[in-house]
Amino acid sequence: MKRSDFIKAAVTGAIGITMMDLKTFGNQLLNEKSTDRMPALFIGHGSPMNAIQHNKFTEALANAGKEIPRPKAILVVSAHWQTKGTFVSVAEKPETIYDFGGFPDELFRVKYPASGSPAFAAEAKNAVTLTIVQEDRYWGLDHGAWTILKHLYPQADIPVFEFSLDYTKPPEYHYKLAKELNVLRSKGVLIIGSGNIVHNLGMLNWRDPSAKFDWGVEFDTKVTNGLLTKNHGDLIHYEKMGRAAQLSVPTNEHYLPMLYAAALQQNNESLNFIYEGIEMGSISMRCFRVG
């Protein structure tokens, strides 16, 4: 019986509701896919230059943006906003932040003039019980946010706000915090983790953009398997994956946003990869969608 038919019958008294009926119906509600819940994304954002380039990666982002129901707002957990304590941005008009150097002037002329969302930022703040979330009125959109949003939503017509990474906390803390943010998805908020599963700038192969180091492939594969099997314990304790993990995650600010996206997956939700690849030997561009 469909949910709508069950409700109609129950209200009109056309059928008698037994405890078994209620149990079956309750299980159906838990297991069926919610049509109202927004998906969640993890984007391996890579170089800021992707903002002004047209390639397979940016094409994948553009396609993903077309396939996702239009969000009411977007929450980005970016590798590039690290803080002591946990903060949410409440700026009404977040500025485009150029938190990098040594790139062409063209990149510094790009603007992403999306509005902020103080109202949904307040919802995010109130959803978290794990810690005290503080408001930040000055943080804008760092390149972990705007360089990907430029392809996902090029019109910049959806409000955007960011959630910071407390660098003093372990991975398990971030995983638990992410689960508390899940309620926002049912309110029309698209949550995006933006980082890279493998991110070692010190080992980049500048001479060969298509290079792949064995340890990077190994770690990317192990994380992929953990995502597909929902073995999130291994993802949280990634350091146990040995030398490949040590080289792939020398510092974890780019890895943690992936944990946020993984934690948002519900039991009844699929996880699909929307892009994969390794660049310059030590940057995984893997991206996935939850729901």
SULURZI-V900712 format. One record per helix or strand of 2 or more residues. SS is the DSSP state (A for helix, B for strand). FROM is the first residue (numbers start at 1). LEN is the number of residues. If there is no record, write none. Layout:
BEGIN
ss: [SS,SS]
from: [FROM,FROM]
len: [LEN,LEN]
END
This chain:
BEGIN
ss: [A,A,B,A,A,B,B,A,A,B,A,B,A,B,A,A,A,A,A,A,B,B,B,B]
from: [3,19,40,48,56,73,86,105,118,133,143,159,171,189,201,214,232,238,243,253,271,278,283,287]
len: [10,13,5,5,12,11,4,4,10,4,10,8,17,7,3,15,5,4,6,11,5,2,2,4]
END
